[in-house]
Amino acid sequence: APSPAAFHRAQVVPTVPPQPDGRLAVETDTGTRFLAKTLFIAGGAGSFQPRGLKVESLAGFEGSQVVHGVDDPARFAGLKVVIVGGADVALTEALNMARGSANPAASVTLIHRRDQFQAPAAQVAAVKAMCASGQMRFIAGQVVDSEAEQGRLAHLVVAGTDGETQRVPVDMLVVCLGLSPRLGPIAHWGLGSVRKQLTVDTEKFQTNVPGIFAVGDINSYPGKRKLIVSGFHEATLAAFAAAAQVFPDQPVLLQYTTTSPRLHERLGVRPPLLPD
């Protein structure tokens, strides 16, 4: 590649404290550390996080008995599984569990706030058939609380659409309520924001923290348009501003890919043939 880069995936940056010399200390949750003069944020709509149930008593079981997807079906073998959700993902997980495998779940219960689903008709029909045959149970209602026994999640308290409340046995709870975009840890970096978007100037597309730039859908300014071409424009002006900060004693040259031998060399391309 003409501009090789190192990628550090599946990492979170909790804070970016400015240092006395003006640089930024970037440390991820896995211990990777950087000292940078400039930092670009191109986070799009934000970090997409699974939507959870707003049930305080479930918080302690997140990741152990409360999950947001089925990565290994064998993990659910012989367990009482409850799936919450009404879209195709939730129905797919419920059907896969109920149809059985080499190591089937002991029971499968699907919970949705109403008896209508956002899924293909064939999938809905399959769920209804499974419920009719006793291979799956469906409850129209919402999880309002939970109960633990000996430190483990044991029951869900479900308020039904019929006004009745019931206790549902559970070993594993799979929450399939979709994803929600959030700023995540960026919200704690001390950056100015409006409606979960970072405010920038339109000269450098720099935030209120010197050296931190924001480009693309994650930023906000008067007249903002969420278009790819706008993102290219923002990134270009931010790059010029960053170059001036990193190399304050050097001129920042404006060059064109059509005529610059230096850019041709870096990009590994041959110069275009000009007409006689």
PyMOL commands that set and color helices and strands:
alter all, ss='L'
color gray80, all
select helices_A, chain A and resi 56-61+73-76+88-98+121-132+184-188+216-218+228-246+261-267
alter helices_A, ss='H'
color red, helices_A
select strands_A, chain A and resi 24-27+33-36+39-41+47-50+66-67+80-84+107-112+137-149+152-160+165-169+172-175+179-182+193-194+197-199+212-214+219-220
alter strands_A, ss='S'
color yellow, strands_A
deselect
rebuild
show_as cartoon
